[in-house]
Amino acid sequence: MRRAEELKERTVWKSDPHTQVKHLVYRHYLQCWMGKICQTFPEATIVDAFAGPGVYTDGPPGSPVVIARTFLEHSAYQRFNRLNLICLEERPDRVEELQRQFAKLPKAPKLHISVQPPGKFADQQSRLSALAHRGRAETPVLWVVDPFDLKSAPYSLIRQCLAAPRDEVLFTLFTNELHRFCQREGYDKAMTPYFGGTHWQAAVPERLGRREAFATAYQQGFTDQGLFTGSFGIRISNQSARYHLILATHSEAGLKCWAPVTWKLDRYSGQGASTETAGAPSLFDEASWVVDRLDAALRAHAGTEQRWETLSGQAARLNHTDKHLRQSLDNLAAQGLAFRVDPVRARTAWPEGCTVRFYAPEDVADESF
Ligand SMILES: C[S@@+](CC[C@H](N)C(=O)[O-])C[C@H]1O[C@@H](n2cnc3c(N)ncnc32)[C@H](O)[C@@H]1O
């Protein structure tokens, strides 16, 4: 079944490396956001407005569960105040699955989860805003807006999410789709409401870097209105960005959590590595058989998560050291084929005790979203 069909037909679908990078951005940003907001304000809210079913068929959690776990597992949790997590999803089957996923989490008095009845974001935004602020405009509210298409999140709706002084938005902008279809006849009818104006047209003549130019144009809408904004291209290895995550916030301090996210994640998405390593000698020039055997063994884990202990044992059985294992993992990570999913923070890329998820090259290459 093609990915587009899977997303339409199935309640739950398979994850891909881009989703893992997106969730890593969420986790890193939330680690910082929660650390500041949940200790400063008596309560705060996160609205996951396109929540999905909360899980992927191959096991990883969906964004609502990622958010909840980041809160529950935060090192400053003991000092946290109340967090409300409000989830909206259009499809009843996905709402049901999401409830099942939340039921597996431990009960925690500081975390108030509310899964809304199935509904469309455009119809529900003002009601959700009242729920999120709980009668106080100054309650910090982070809106996570991660739709499948252009039409369900026009710019006017995003602006409504930024109406109160401590509202912030983390938005998925379909820069690859914009790049591919912007010159198609009639597509402008979707682009103008999506951007809230015709300023997207300035990006069209850009032949190199058009995706980035669309992200910049979208951000321009925020800066023109005195907001602060950051962006991060979700890409694997040296491929072009498939989409961008755009942050919009009222305060410059809001950006302080954003900048570290982008540099921390460069190594996962390969954004820094691609130009640096192009033309550089292979890590394994001296002993290419090492990479061949270990690399083949690791690639065979595609579609699964493996504990460090298992991988280390496997490397040893192939007569290789943990150092070789780490080099092989670095090599796969640069291609988007291996991700450390736990712990989210560590001083080195592959610490003992970590968990690694593996993907196949087809997962990276699939162009459809
Ligand atoms: C990209 S997926 C969300 C993935 C999820 N945020 C994650 O990262 O795990 C988009 C979800 O939004 C739902 N959806 C589509 N249109 C919607 C709308 N107008 N309002 C609310 N949910 C919608 C889809 O059914 C789908 O489950």
The ligand as an ORCA input file, in Angstrom:
! r2SCAN-3c Opt
* xyz 0 1
  C       0.310     14.744     10.307
  S      -0.915     13.857     11.172
  C      -0.527     14.186     12.843
  C       0.653     13.468     13.356
  C       0.948     13.758     14.806
  N       0.983     15.198     15.053
  C       2.298     13.157     15.172
  O       3.312     13.851     14.988
  O       2.346     12.008     15.630
  C      -2.360     14.833     10.956
  C      -3.577     14.321     11.710
  O      -4.568     15.342     11.659
  C      -5.834     14.765     11.399
  N      -6.631     15.827     10.727
  C      -6.748     16.078      9.393
  N      -7.479     17.184      9.191
  C      -7.795     17.668     10.422
  C      -8.514     18.815     10.873
  N      -9.013     19.691      9.994
  N      -8.628     19.030     12.191
  C      -8.098     18.142     13.090
  N      -7.427     17.022     12.727
  C      -7.260     16.795     11.410
  C      -5.547     13.556     10.537
  O      -6.578     12.580     10.669
  C      -4.213     13.082     11.095
  O      -4.413     12.105     12.088
*
